[in-house]
Amino acid sequence: MTAQRLRMDIIADNIANVNTTRNAEGETYRRKVPVFQEKDTSSFKKLLKARLGQDSSAEGVEVVSIAEDQSPFKIIYNPSHPDADEEGYVEMPNIDVSSEMVDMISASRSYEANITALNTAKNMALKALEIGRG
């Protein structure tokens, strides 16, 4: 869940900077993307699942870094822009709002699915406790 939440934050940051031609370093803003990797769970739980013959491959993901997309900047002609070059062209961030929105919906749905699974597991545990009382 935390990986998807961070993914949504990064996407929101990209959308917010879609027109940022100069960041704090004086460079054009580059799209940021999270880099995921499978969580390393070399633990008792993983060993137990292996012994029981259960699949332990789906342990989740974590964000290991936030990379900058190296695709080329969008070049627009706007001679009145303060960051325009001698010919009147401006480098705009390499962000496509449409694809960012698709990524945002995907991250949001993944986050919601994780919450649903967590709530289902919690409700099942509560029901199991009720069975023990009765």
Secondary structure, 3 states (H helix, E strand, C coil): CHHHHHHHHHHHHHHHCCCCCCCCCCCCCCCEEEEEEECCCCCHHHHHHHHCCCCCCCCCEEEEEEEECCCCCEEEECCCCCCCCCCCEEEECCCCHHHHHHHHHHHHHHHHHHHHHHHHHHHHHHHHHHHHHC
